[in-house]
Amino acid sequence: MEQGLQIGSVGASIILSILLRMIYGSFVVGNKWKPWVAVFLGMCLAVVALFTVNRVPGYEIIVTYLVQGFMTGATAVGLYEMTKTRV
């Protein structure tokens, strides 16, 4: 069995954290857009993971990976921050 960093498990959150730190450190991203950038990148990483693991995915697997990517991105910024009302 191969031991290594897998994109679909813990690796996605590590890669996402590094990418977010690079983007937020290099570009001016407003606080309003930070959660959406994180969710978008999380879903992009899920699509990359999907096609590295499954060559011909079905719809159920695609939805599963996209939901996993959404949740990875949402937890990167905190679910509370995404649902908090701004007045």
Secondary structure, DSSP 8 states (H G I E B T S, - for coil): ---S--IIIIIHHHHHHHHHHHHHHHS---TTTHHHHHHHHHHHHHHHHHHHH-SS--HHHHHHHHHHHHHHHHHHH-HHHHH----
